[in-house]
Amino acid sequence: MMFRLKIRVAARANKNEIIKEPSGAWKVRVTAAPTAGKANDQVIELISEEFKVAKSNIVIVKGLRGKDKTIEIQM
């Protein structure tokens, strides 16, 4: 089973966390800077822990360089 998740990422945050808004939107805050893909790596790690899937089963399919991302998760 595979599904897509649209998220908004905030890099250089005070702590790593995933927030689900009442509107249904997902926000991911990471402490890493958005350079050399470090923030994206941390996003994948957090999503992996949240959904209890391997990091290799998570792919950023849209938004590698932006705040708004589409993540594909293989369950």
Secondary structure by P-SEA (a helix, b strand, c coil): ccccccbbbbccccccccccccccbbbbbbccccccaaaaaaaaaaaaaaacccccccccccccccccbbbbbcc
